[in-house]
Amino acid sequence: MMNLGSFPCKMNLVNLRKNNVWTFVERPSFHPVIGTKWVFRNKLNDKGEIIRNKARLVAKGYAQEEGIDFDETFAPVAKLESIRMFLAFACFNDFKLFQMDVKSAFLNDFIDQEVFVEQPPGFENKNFLNHVFKLSKALYGLKQAPRAWYERLSGFLIENGFKRGVVDTTLFTKTNSNGLLIVQIYVDDIIFGATNESLCKDFSHLMQKEFEMGMMGKLQFFLGLQVHQTKEGTFIIQIKCTKELLK
């Protein structure tokens, strides 16, 4: 087995095997096989400093054919205006906001169609060069991956007593005798806050039982917005975004 000598690549492949994303099969004779590629990026903090190097194996979704490889692909995405209203509402009601992210979010979603992808570049098995991977779950880059993930996550929240927003379907709320909990999702990034902080801890535990989650922390950086929550109020700045534009 070849390798690229890259620790992030190896970790990504380990994660794919751990989540039972695919099975190794002979190349099908009468079915298209989608190529794969590696995408490398740096994970930055709110100051623009590199905190982690990431490698992700993705499918070349642009090669998929509608009606053969996928059907419906639409998935709702939160608008920036909705995020700003969410932050304003939290500030007005004086409750803290937290954030967490789902690790390898799309790998939680089963797909209905038969999809085959090539072996990862640099990690081809020399003894089985004519083999490919048949996907059981959505791989990043697939046309249907965002929709499959949204349906998986929204379904889980609704099952656990949340109500989906009518205007913004990426906004979820839950009320009980302890107060109000509001959750805003943006693909695999989640921000949330409540009138009672114990509700946030309960929500964090709920999500960690179902998905592999990043650590819950105070909201600091989201979609290019740097958020500072203080006793005097909530402040939003975009220094990092401005520096990148100037650069």
Accessible surface in RSA format (square Angstrom, percent):
REM  Atomic radii and reference values for relative SASA: ProtOr
REM  Chains: A
REM  Algorithm: Lee & Richards
REM  Probe-radius: 1.40
REM  Slices: 20
REM RES _ NUM      All-atoms   Total-Side   Main-Chain    Non-polar    All polar
REM                ABS   REL    ABS   REL    ABS   REL    ABS   REL    ABS   REL
RES MET A   1   140.22  72.6  76.27  50.5  63.95 152.3  76.08  64.7  64.14  85.0
RES MET A   2    92.39  47.8  85.88  56.8   6.52  15.5  74.11  63.0  18.28  24.2
RES ASN A   3    78.32  54.0  56.09  54.2  22.23  53.5   4.61  11.1  73.71  71.2
RES LEU A   4    86.08  47.9  54.73  39.2  31.35  78.8  60.82  42.7  25.26  68.0
RES GLY A   5    61.97  76.4   0.00   N/A  61.97  76.4  28.04  76.9  33.93  76.0
RES SER A   6    24.79  20.9  20.00  26.7   4.79  11.0  19.20  40.9   5.59   7.8
RES PHE A   7   143.19  71.6 136.66  84.6   6.53  17.0 137.88  83.6   5.31  15.2
RES PRO A   8    39.42  28.7  31.90  29.1   7.53  27.4  37.24  30.7   2.19  13.6
RES CYS A   9     0.00   0.0   0.00   0.0   0.00   0.0   0.00   0.0   0.00   0.0
RES LYS A  10    86.97  42.4  85.04  52.2   1.93   4.6  42.46  38.2  44.51  47.4
RES MET A  11    95.87  49.6  92.49  61.2   3.38   8.0  77.39  65.8  18.48  24.5
RES ASN A  12    22.51  15.5  17.14  16.6   5.37  12.9   6.33  15.2  16.18  15.6
RES LEU A  13     5.89   3.3   5.89   4.2   0.00   0.0   5.89   4.1   0.00   0.0
RES VAL A  14    76.28  50.2  74.97  67.9   1.31   3.1  75.60  65.7   0.68   1.8
RES ASN A  15    29.75  20.5  27.75  26.8   2.00   4.8  12.73  30.6  17.02  16.5
RES LEU A  16     2.62   1.5   2.62   1.9   0.00   0.0   2.62   1.8   0.00   0.0
RES ARG A  17   134.38  56.4 120.66  61.5  13.72  32.7  59.21  80.9  75.16  45.6
RES LYS A  18   139.93  68.3 110.02  67.5  29.90  71.2  85.47  76.9  54.46  58.0
RES ASN A  19    31.01  21.4  26.54  25.6   4.48  10.8   4.43  10.7  26.58  25.7
RES ASN A  20   108.53  74.8 101.34  97.9   7.19  17.3  27.18  65.4  81.35  78.6
RES VAL A  21     0.03   0.0   0.00   0.0   0.03   0.1   0.00   0.0   0.03   0.1
RES TRP A  22    28.59  11.5  14.41   7.0  14.18  33.3  10.37   5.5  18.23  29.6
RES THR A  23    73.83  52.5  68.95  69.9   4.88  11.6  67.05  90.1   6.78  10.3
RES PHE A  24    77.59  38.8  49.37  30.6  28.22  73.4  49.37  29.9  28.22  80.8
RES VAL A  25    43.43  28.6  38.62  35.0   4.81  11.6  43.43  37.7   0.00   0.0
RES GLU A  26   127.24  73.1 116.66  88.3  10.59  25.2  31.76  61.4  95.48  78.0
RES ARG A  27    84.72  35.6  69.22  35.3  15.50  36.9  33.47  45.7  51.24  31.1
RES PRO A  28    33.02  24.1  15.75  14.4  17.27  62.8  25.96  21.4   7.07  43.9
RES SER A  29   100.24  84.7  58.54  78.1  41.70  96.1  29.25  62.3  70.98  99.4
RES PHE A  30   201.56 100.8 164.15 101.7  37.42  97.4 173.84 105.4  27.73  79.4
RES HIS A  31    44.26  24.2  32.61  22.7  11.65  29.8  27.29  28.1  16.97  19.7
RES PRO A  32    57.69  42.0  44.84  40.9  12.85  46.7  56.56  46.7   1.14   7.1
RES VAL A  33    34.85  22.9   6.69   6.1  28.16  67.9   6.70   5.8  28.15  76.3
RES ILE A  34     3.24   1.8   2.13   1.6   1.11   2.7   3.24   2.3   0.00   0.0
RES GLY A  35    16.68  20.6   0.00   N/A  16.68  20.6  11.18  30.7   5.49  12.3
RES THR A  36     6.73   4.8   0.36   0.4   6.37  15.2   0.00   0.0   6.73  10.2
RES LYS A  37    87.55  42.7  87.13  53.5   0.43   1.0  41.27  37.1  46.28  49.3
RES TRP A  38    28.88  11.6   8.18   4.0  20.70  48.6   8.18   4.4  20.70  33.6
RES VAL A  39    59.38  39.1  54.81  49.6   4.57  11.0  57.94  50.3   1.44   3.9
RES PHE A  40   121.65  60.9  95.59  59.2  26.06  67.8  95.65  58.0  26.00  74.4
RES ARG A  41   114.97  48.3 103.18  52.6  11.79  28.1  56.92  77.8  58.05  35.2
RES ASN A  42    72.85  50.2  59.12  57.1  13.73  33.1   4.68  11.3  68.17  65.9
RES LYS A  43    61.12  29.8  60.85  37.3   0.27   0.6  28.70  25.8  32.42  34.5
RES LEU A  44    55.17  30.7  41.14  29.4  14.03  35.3  41.14  28.9  14.03  37.8
RES ASN A  45    36.99  25.5  30.83  29.8   6.16  14.8  21.28  51.2  15.71  15.2
RES ASP A  46    25.57  17.9  23.12  23.0   2.45   5.8   1.02   2.4  24.56  24.5
RES LYS A  47   156.79  76.5 126.75  77.8  30.03  71.5  75.20  67.7  81.59  86.9
RES GLY A  48    31.16  38.4   0.00   N/A  31.16  38.4   9.29  25.5  21.87  49.0
RES GLU A  49    97.38  55.9  91.85  69.5   5.53  13.2  39.43  76.3  57.95  47.3
RES ILE A  50   105.56  60.1  76.89  57.3  28.67  69.1  76.89  55.4  28.67  77.8
RES ILE A  51   100.04  56.9  63.81  47.5  36.22  87.3  71.35  51.4  28.68  77.8
RES ARG A  52   121.90  51.2 114.47  58.4   7.43  17.7  57.30  78.3  64.60  39.1
RES ASN A  53    96.09  66.3  83.87  81.0  12.22  29.4  19.59  47.1  76.50  73.9
RES LYS A  54    50.49  24.6  44.92  27.6   5.58  13.3  30.63  27.6  19.86  21.2
RES ALA A  55    10.04   9.2   0.00   0.0  10.04  22.8   0.19   0.3   9.85  26.1
RES ARG A  56    57.94  24.3  57.92  29.5   0.02   0.1  14.42  19.7  43.53  26.4
RES LEU A  57     1.58   0.9   0.00   0.0   1.58   4.0   0.00   0.0   1.58   4.3
RES VAL A  58    15.69  10.3  15.69  14.2   0.00   0.0  15.69  13.6   0.00   0.0
RES ALA A  59     3.27   3.0   0.00   0.0   3.27   7.4   0.00   0.0   3.27   8.7
RES LYS A  60    65.27  31.8  64.20  39.4   1.07   2.5  13.09  11.8  52.18  55.6
RES GLY A  61     5.77   7.1   0.00   N/A   5.77   7.1   2.59   7.1   3.18   7.1
RES TYR A  62   155.29  72.5 125.54  71.4  29.75  77.4 104.80  78.8  50.49  62.2
RES ALA A  63    55.77  51.3  31.24  48.2  24.53  55.8  39.81  56.1  15.97  42.3
RES GLN A  64    14.38   8.0   0.00   0.0  14.38  34.2   0.00   0.0  14.38  10.9
RES GLU A  65    95.71  54.9  91.65  69.3   4.06   9.7  31.46  60.9  64.25  52.5
RES GLU A  66   136.95  78.6 110.29  83.4  26.66  63.5  30.32  58.7 106.63  87.1
RES GLY A  67    59.39  73.2   0.00   N/A  59.39  73.2  27.95  76.7  31.44  70.4
RES ILE A  68    93.56  53.2  74.86  55.8  18.69  45.1  78.81  56.8  14.74  40.0
RES ASP A  69     1.93   1.4   1.93   1.9   0.00   0.0   0.00   0.0   1.93   1.9
RES PHE A  70    20.33  10.2  19.30  12.0   1.03   2.7  19.62  11.9   0.71   2.0
RES ASP A  71    89.90  63.0  77.96  77.6  11.94  28.2  34.36  80.9  55.54  55.4
RES GLU A  72    99.39  57.1  86.88  65.7  12.51  29.8  34.61  66.9  64.78  52.9
RES THR A  73    45.28  32.2  37.35  37.9   7.93  18.9   5.76   7.7  39.52  59.7
RES PHE A  74   133.91  67.0 125.51  77.7   8.40  21.9 133.13  80.7   0.78   2.2
RES ALA A  75    18.95  17.4   6.05   9.3  12.90  29.4   6.19   8.7  12.76  33.8
RES PRO A  76    31.27  22.8  19.73  18.0  11.54  41.9  22.76  18.8   8.51  52.9
RES VAL A  77    79.46  52.3  57.86  52.4  21.60  52.0  58.85  51.1  20.61  55.9
RES ALA A  78     6.21   5.7   0.00   0.0   6.21  14.1   0.37   0.5   5.84  15.5
RES LYS A  79   146.77  71.6 140.85  86.4   5.92  14.1  88.31  79.5  58.46  62.3
RES LEU A  80    75.70  42.2  68.32  48.9   7.38  18.5  68.75  48.3   6.94  18.7
RES GLU A  81   116.09  66.6 114.13  86.3   1.96   4.7  62.06 120.0  54.03  44.1
RES SER A  82    26.74  22.6  21.19  28.3   5.55  12.8   7.00  14.9  19.75  27.7
RES ILE A  83     0.70   0.4   0.70   0.5   0.00   0.0   0.70   0.5   0.00   0.0
RES ARG A  84   100.89  42.4  96.67  49.3   4.22  10.1  41.89  57.3  58.99  35.8
RES MET A  85   141.89  73.5 135.07  89.4   6.83  16.3 107.95  91.8  33.94  45.0
RES PHE A  86    12.92   6.5   5.63   3.5   7.30  19.0  11.62   7.0   1.30   3.7
RES LEU A  87     4.64   2.6   3.45   2.5   1.20   3.0   3.85   2.7   0.80   2.1
RES ALA A  88    62.64  57.6  50.49  77.9  12.15  27.6  58.93  83.0   3.71   9.8
RES PHE A  89    87.81  43.9  82.45  51.1   5.36  14.0  87.30  52.9   0.51   1.5
RES ALA A  90     2.61   2.4   2.57   4.0   0.04   0.1   2.59   3.7   0.01   0.0
RES CYS A  91    53.29  40.3  37.23  41.5  16.06  37.7  10.03  25.4  43.27  46.7
RES PHE A  92   178.64  89.4 149.06  92.3  29.58  77.0 157.67  95.6  20.96  60.0
RES ASN A  93    58.07  40.0  35.78  34.6  22.29  53.7   8.44  20.3  49.63  48.0
RES ASP A  94   132.87  93.1 109.76 109.2  23.11  54.6  30.69  72.2 102.18 101.9
RES PHE A  95    19.71   9.9   5.36   3.3  14.36  37.4  12.59   7.6   7.12  20.4
RES LYS A  96   109.85  53.6 103.67  63.6   6.18  14.7  55.34  49.8  54.50  58.1
RES LEU A  97     1.69   0.9   1.69   1.2   0.00   0.0   1.69   1.2   0.00   0.0
RES PHE A  98    17.42   8.7  17.42  10.8   0.00   0.0  17.42  10.6   0.00   0.0
RES GLN A  99    45.22  25.3  44.65  32.6   0.56   1.3  15.47  32.9  29.75  22.6
RES MET A 100     6.58   3.4   0.00   0.0   6.58  15.7   4.99   4.2   1.60   2.1
RES ASP A 101    49.90  35.0  49.88  49.6   0.02   0.1   8.36  19.7  41.55  41.4
RES VAL A 102     1.72   1.1   0.00   0.0   1.72   4.1   0.00   0.0   1.72   4.7
RES LYS A 103   100.77  49.2  93.39  57.3   7.37  17.6  47.91  43.1  52.85  56.3
RES SER A 104    22.59  19.1  14.49  19.3   8.10  18.7   2.54   5.4  20.05  28.1
RES ALA A 105     0.17   0.2   0.17   0.3   0.00   0.0   0.17   0.2   0.00   0.0
RES PHE A 106    15.03   7.5  15.03   9.3   0.00   0.0  15.03   9.1   0.00   0.0
RES LEU A 107     2.43   1.4   2.43   1.7   0.00   0.0   2.43   1.7   0.00   0.0
RES ASN A 108    27.81  19.2  21.65  20.9   6.16  14.8   2.85   6.9  24.95  24.1
RES ASP A 109     2.66   1.9   1.42   1.4   1.25   2.9   2.66   6.3   0.00   0.0
RES PHE A 110   146.24  73.2 127.04  78.7  19.20  50.0 127.04  77.0  19.20  54.9
RES ILE A 111    22.32  12.7   1.75   1.3  20.57  49.6   5.09   3.7  17.23  46.8
RES ASP A 112   145.73 102.1 109.28 108.8  36.45  86.2  34.13  80.3 111.60 111.3
RES GLN A 113    51.26  28.7  39.41  28.8  11.85  28.2  26.55  56.5  24.71  18.7
RES GLU A 114    90.39  51.9  82.54  62.4   7.85  18.7  32.07  62.0  58.32  47.6
RES VAL A 115     0.36   0.2   0.00   0.0   0.36   0.9   0.36   0.3   0.00   0.0
RES PHE A 116    15.46   7.7  14.89   9.2   0.56   1.5  14.89   9.0   0.56   1.6
RES VAL A 117     0.00   0.0   0.00   0.0   0.00   0.0   0.00   0.0   0.00   0.0
RES GLU A 118    53.06  30.5  53.06  40.1   0.00   0.0  23.97  46.4  29.10  23.8
RES GLN A 119    14.44   8.1   7.63   5.6   6.81  16.2   3.46   7.4  10.98   8.3
RES PRO A 120     4.41   3.2   4.41   4.0   0.00   0.0   4.41   3.6   0.00   0.0
RES PRO A 121    48.97  35.7  47.96  43.7   1.01   3.7  48.97  40.4   0.00   0.0
RES GLY A 122    13.36  16.5   0.00   N/A  13.36  16.5   7.99  21.9   5.37  12.0
RES PHE A 123    15.82   7.9  11.60   7.2   4.22  11.0  11.60   7.0   4.22  12.1
RES GLU A 124    56.27  32.3  56.25  42.6   0.02   0.1  26.03  50.3  30.25  24.7
RES ASN A 125    31.47  21.7  31.47  30.4   0.01   0.0   1.73   4.2  29.75  28.8
RES LYS A 126   138.41  67.5 120.85  74.1  17.56  41.8  65.96  59.4  72.45  77.2
RES ASN A 127   128.24  88.4  98.05  94.8  30.19  72.7  19.00  45.7 109.24 105.6
RES PHE A 128    96.42  48.2  92.78  57.5   3.64   9.5  96.42  58.5   0.00   0.0
RES LEU A 129   114.27  63.6  94.99  68.0  19.28  48.5  95.03  66.7  19.24  51.8
RES ASN A 130    96.03  66.2  91.42  88.3   4.62  11.1  33.79  81.3  62.24  60.2
RES HIS A 131    34.50  18.9  33.64  23.4   0.86   2.2  17.52  18.1  16.98  19.8
RES VAL A 132     0.00   0.0   0.00   0.0   0.00   0.0   0.00   0.0   0.00   0.0
RES PHE A 133    28.97  14.5  28.97  17.9   0.00   0.0  28.97  17.6   0.00   0.0
RES LYS A 134    69.79  34.0  69.66  42.7   0.13   0.3  28.40  25.6  41.39  44.1
RES LEU A 135     7.28   4.1   0.00   0.0   7.28  18.3   0.00   0.0   7.28  19.6
RES SER A 136    43.85  37.1  35.05  46.8   8.80  20.3  21.63  46.1  22.21  31.1
RES LYS A 137    29.29  14.3  29.29  18.0   0.00   0.0   2.38   2.1  26.91  28.7
RES ALA A 138     0.00   0.0   0.00   0.0   0.00   0.0   0.00   0.0   0.00   0.0
RES LEU A 139     0.59   0.3   0.59   0.4   0.00   0.0   0.59   0.4   0.00   0.0
RES TYR A 140    22.49  10.5  22.49  12.8   0.00   0.0  22.31  16.8   0.18   0.2
RES GLY A 141    37.80  46.6   0.00   N/A  37.80  46.6  22.19  60.9  15.61  35.0
RES LEU A 142     4.46   2.5   0.00   0.0   4.46  11.2   0.00   0.0   4.46  12.0
RES LYS A 143    86.28  42.1  76.59  47.0   9.69  23.1  32.97  29.7  53.31  56.8
RES GLN A 144    11.50   6.4  11.17   8.2   0.33   0.8  11.17  23.8   0.33   0.2
RES ALA A 145     0.13   0.1   0.13   0.2   0.00   0.0   0.13   0.2   0.00   0.0
RES PRO A 146    52.76  38.5  50.00  45.6   2.76  10.0  50.80  41.9   1.96  12.2
RES ARG A 147    71.01  29.8  71.01  36.2   0.00   0.0   8.79  12.0  62.22  37.7
RES ALA A 148    19.12  17.6  10.69  16.5   8.44  19.2  15.71  22.1   3.42   9.1
RES TRP A 149     3.94   1.6   3.94   1.9   0.00   0.0   3.49   1.9   0.46   0.7
RES TYR A 150    25.77  12.0  24.67  14.0   1.10   2.9  24.19  18.2   1.58   1.9
RES GLU A 151    90.49  52.0  79.67  60.3  10.82  25.8  34.66  67.0  55.83  45.6
RES ARG A 152    78.59  33.0  67.92  34.6  10.67  25.4  34.50  47.2  44.09  26.7
RES LEU A 153     0.04   0.0   0.04   0.0   0.00   0.0   0.04   0.0   0.00   0.0
RES SER A 154     4.34   3.7   4.34   5.8   0.00   0.0   0.00   0.0   4.34   6.1
RES GLY A 155    27.55  34.0   0.00   N/A  27.55  34.0  27.18  74.6   0.37   0.8
RES PHE A 156    19.26   9.6  15.84   9.8   3.42   8.9  17.50  10.6   1.77   5.1
RES LEU A 157     0.65   0.4   0.65   0.5   0.00   0.0   0.65   0.5   0.00   0.0
RES ILE A 158    74.72  42.5  64.28  47.9  10.43  25.1  64.28  46.3  10.43  28.3
RES GLU A 159   146.72  84.2 106.96  80.9  39.77  94.7  45.97  88.9 100.76  82.3
RES ASN A 160    43.09  29.7  32.79  31.7  10.29  24.8   9.15  22.0  33.94  32.8
RES GLY A 161    48.21  59.4   0.00   N/A  48.21  59.4  32.55  89.3  15.65  35.1
RES PHE A 162     7.53   3.8   1.40   0.9   6.12  15.9   1.40   0.9   6.12  17.5
RES LYS A 163   158.31  77.2 153.06  93.9   5.24  12.5  98.84  89.0  59.47  63.3
RES ARG A 164    99.28  41.7  77.99  39.8  21.29  50.7  10.10  13.8  89.18  54.0
RES GLY A 165    20.98  25.9   0.00   N/A  20.98  25.9  18.36  50.4   2.62   5.9
RES VAL A 166   144.02  94.8 117.95 106.8  26.08  62.8 123.24 107.1  20.78  56.4
RES VAL A 167   151.70  99.8 119.83 108.5  31.87  76.8 125.12 108.7  26.58  72.1
RES ASP A 168    29.02  20.3  22.65  22.5   6.37  15.1  20.75  48.8   8.26   8.2
RES THR A 169    48.00  34.1  45.60  46.2   2.40   5.7  37.09  49.8  10.90  16.5
RES THR A 170     2.66   1.9   2.66   2.7   0.00   0.0   2.66   3.6   0.00   0.0
RES LEU A 171    48.96  27.3  48.56  34.7   0.39   1.0  48.56  34.1   0.39   1.1
RES PHE A 172     0.07   0.0   0.00   0.0   0.07   0.2   0.07   0.0   0.00   0.0
RES THR A 173    42.35  30.1  42.03  42.6   0.32   0.8  24.17  32.5  18.18  27.5
RES LYS A 174    64.40  31.4  60.33  37.0   4.07   9.7  28.64  25.8  35.76  38.1
RES THR A 175    99.23  70.6  74.98  76.0  24.25  57.8  43.51  58.4  55.72  84.2
RES ASN A 176    73.34  50.6  45.62  44.1  27.73  66.8  39.59  95.3  33.75  32.6
RES SER A 177   121.65 102.8  72.69  97.0  48.96 112.8  59.85 127.4  61.81  86.6
RES ASN A 178    85.56  59.0  70.44  68.1  15.12  36.4   6.89  16.6  78.68  76.0
RES GLY A 179    22.69  28.0   0.00   N/A  22.69  28.0  22.04  60.5   0.66   1.5
RES LEU A 180    43.14  24.0  42.57  30.5   0.57   1.4  42.57  29.9   0.57   1.5
RES LEU A 181     7.39   4.1   7.39   5.3   0.00   0.0   7.39   5.2   0.00   0.0
RES ILE A 182    11.96   6.8  11.96   8.9   0.00   0.0  11.96   8.6   0.00   0.0
RES VAL A 183     0.21   0.1   0.21   0.2   0.00   0.0   0.21   0.2   0.00   0.0
RES GLN A 184     1.27   0.7   1.27   0.9   0.00   0.0   0.00   0.0   1.27   1.0
RES ILE A 185     5.53   3.1   5.32   4.0   0.21   0.5   5.32   3.8   0.21   0.6
RES TYR A 186    62.73  29.3  62.04  35.3   0.69   1.8  21.87  16.4  40.85  50.4
RES VAL A 187    57.76  38.0  43.69  39.6  14.07  33.9  51.31  44.6   6.45  17.5
RES ASP A 188    31.49  22.1  31.49  31.3   0.00   0.0   0.69   1.6  30.80  30.7
RES ASP A 189    50.21  35.2  50.21  50.0   0.00   0.0   5.74  13.5  44.47  44.4
RES ILE A 190     1.10   0.6   0.60   0.4   0.50   1.2   0.60   0.4   0.50   1.3
RES ILE A 191     0.31   0.2   0.31   0.2   0.00   0.0   0.31   0.2   0.00   0.0
RES PHE A 192     0.00   0.0   0.00   0.0   0.00   0.0   0.00   0.0   0.00   0.0
RES GLY A 193     0.00   0.0   0.00   N/A   0.00   0.0   0.00   0.0   0.00   0.0
RES ALA A 194     3.84   3.5   0.00   0.0   3.84   8.7   0.00   0.0   3.84  10.2
RES THR A 195    77.76  55.3  44.00  44.6  33.76  80.4  45.10  60.6  32.65  49.4
RES ASN A 196    56.12  38.7  52.59  50.8   3.53   8.5   9.75  23.5  46.37  44.8
RES GLU A 197    78.38  45.0  70.08  53.0   8.31  19.8  27.50  53.2  50.88  41.5
RES SER A 198    51.77  43.7  47.73  63.7   4.03   9.3  41.28  87.9  10.48  14.7
RES LEU A 199    12.71   7.1  11.84   8.5   0.87   2.2  11.85   8.3   0.86   2.3
RES CYS A 200     0.87   0.7   0.87   1.0   0.00   0.0   0.00   0.0   0.87   0.9
RES LYS A 201   108.44  52.9 107.64  66.0   0.80   1.9  51.47  46.3  56.97  60.7
RES ASP A 202    85.69  60.0  78.92  78.6   6.77  16.0  28.17  66.3  57.52  57.4
RES PHE A 203     4.53   2.3   0.31   0.2   4.21  11.0   4.04   2.4   0.49   1.4
RES SER A 204     6.32   5.3   6.32   8.4   0.00   0.0   1.59   3.4   4.73   6.6
RES HIS A 205   104.86  57.3 103.17  71.7   1.69   4.3  62.14  64.0  42.72  49.7
RES LEU A 206    45.56  25.4  42.26  30.2   3.30   8.3  44.70  31.4   0.86   2.3
RES MET A 207     0.11   0.1   0.11   0.1   0.00   0.0   0.11   0.1   0.00   0.0
RES GLN A 208    77.37  43.3  56.94  41.6  20.43  48.6  21.10  44.9  56.26  42.7
RES LYS A 209   180.83  88.2 141.25  86.7  39.58  94.2  91.60  82.5  89.23  95.0
RES GLU A 210    69.88  40.1  48.48  36.7  21.40  50.9   4.18   8.1  65.70  53.6
RES PHE A 211     7.30   3.7   0.00   0.0   7.30  19.0   4.90   3.0   2.40   6.9
RES GLU A 212    75.80  43.5  63.97  48.4  11.82  28.1  40.95  79.2  34.84  28.4
RES MET A 213    18.67   9.7   0.00   0.0  18.67  44.4   0.00   0.0  18.67  24.7
RES GLY A 214     7.77   9.6   0.00   N/A   7.77   9.6   7.77  21.3   0.00   0.0
RES MET A 215   169.52  87.8 143.77  95.1  25.75  61.3 119.56 101.6  49.96  66.2
RES MET A 216    45.41  23.5  30.15  20.0  15.26  36.3  30.15  25.6  15.26  20.2
RES GLY A 217    30.61  37.7   0.00   N/A  30.61  37.7  30.38  83.4   0.23   0.5
RES LYS A 218    89.26  43.5  76.64  47.0  12.62  30.0  41.41  37.3  47.85  51.0
RES LEU A 219     2.00   1.1   1.15   0.8   0.85   2.1   1.15   0.8   0.85   2.3
RES GLN A 220    95.47  53.4  94.58  69.1   0.89   2.1  11.11  23.7  84.35  64.0
RES PHE A 221    51.68  25.9  44.63  27.6   7.05  18.3  44.63  27.1   7.05  20.2
RES PHE A 222     8.25   4.1   5.45   3.4   2.80   7.3   8.25   5.0   0.00   0.0
RES LEU A 223    64.15  35.7  32.50  23.2  31.66  79.6  43.73  30.7  20.43  55.0
RES GLY A 224    24.16  29.8   0.00   N/A  24.16  29.8  18.91  51.9   5.25  11.8
RES LEU A 225     0.54   0.3   0.54   0.4   0.00   0.0   0.54   0.4   0.00   0.0
RES GLN A 226    13.62   7.6  13.62  10.0   0.00   0.0   0.21   0.4  13.41  10.2
RES VAL A 227     2.45   1.6   0.51   0.5   1.93   4.7   0.51   0.4   1.93   5.2
RES HIS A 228    79.29  43.3  76.12  52.9   3.17   8.1  51.56  53.1  27.73  32.3
RES GLN A 229    23.68  13.2  11.47   8.4  12.21  29.1   8.89  18.9  14.79  11.2
RES THR A 230    69.66  49.5  43.61  44.2  26.05  62.1  54.21  72.8  15.46  23.4
RES LYS A 231   210.45 102.7 166.75 102.3  43.70 104.0 118.58 106.7  91.87  97.9
RES GLU A 232   145.58  83.6 107.87  81.6  37.71  89.8  62.74 121.4  82.84  67.6
RES GLY A 233    18.85  23.3   0.00   N/A  18.85  23.3  18.82  51.7   0.03   0.1
RES THR A 234    38.54  27.4  15.86  16.1  22.68  54.1   3.53   4.7  35.01  52.9
RES PHE A 235   104.81  52.4 102.25  63.3   2.56   6.7 104.81  63.5   0.00   0.0
RES ILE A 236    61.94  35.2  33.21  24.7  28.72  69.2  33.21  23.9  28.72  77.9
RES ILE A 237    61.88  35.2  56.16  41.8   5.72  13.8  61.88  44.6   0.00   0.0
RES GLN A 238    70.08  39.2  61.91  45.2   8.16  19.4  15.59  33.2  54.49  41.3
RES ILE A 239    89.30  50.8  86.09  64.1   3.21   7.7  89.00  64.1   0.30   0.8
RES LYS A 240    26.70  13.0  23.48  14.4   3.22   7.7   9.64   8.7  17.05  18.2
RES CYS A 241    41.89  31.7  39.64  44.2   2.25   5.3   3.98  10.1  37.91  40.9
RES THR A 242    67.31  47.9  67.13  68.1   0.18   0.4  46.33  62.2  20.98  31.7
RES LYS A 243   133.76  65.3 128.83  79.0   4.93  11.7  78.96  71.1  54.80  58.4
RES GLU A 244    94.41  54.2  78.02  59.0  16.40  39.0  40.26  77.9  54.15  44.2
RES LEU A 245   146.28  81.5 116.67  83.5  29.60  74.4 120.48  84.6  25.79  69.4
RES LEU A 246   149.06  83.0 116.03  83.0  33.04  83.1 120.06  84.3  29.00  78.0
RES LYS A 247   214.66 104.7 152.89  93.8  61.76 147.1 117.66 105.9  97.00 103.3
END  Absolute sums over single chains surface
CHAIN  1 A    14059.2      11345.9       2713.2       7859.2       6199.9
END  Absolute sums over all chains
TOTAL         14059.2      11345.9       2713.2       7859.2       6199.9
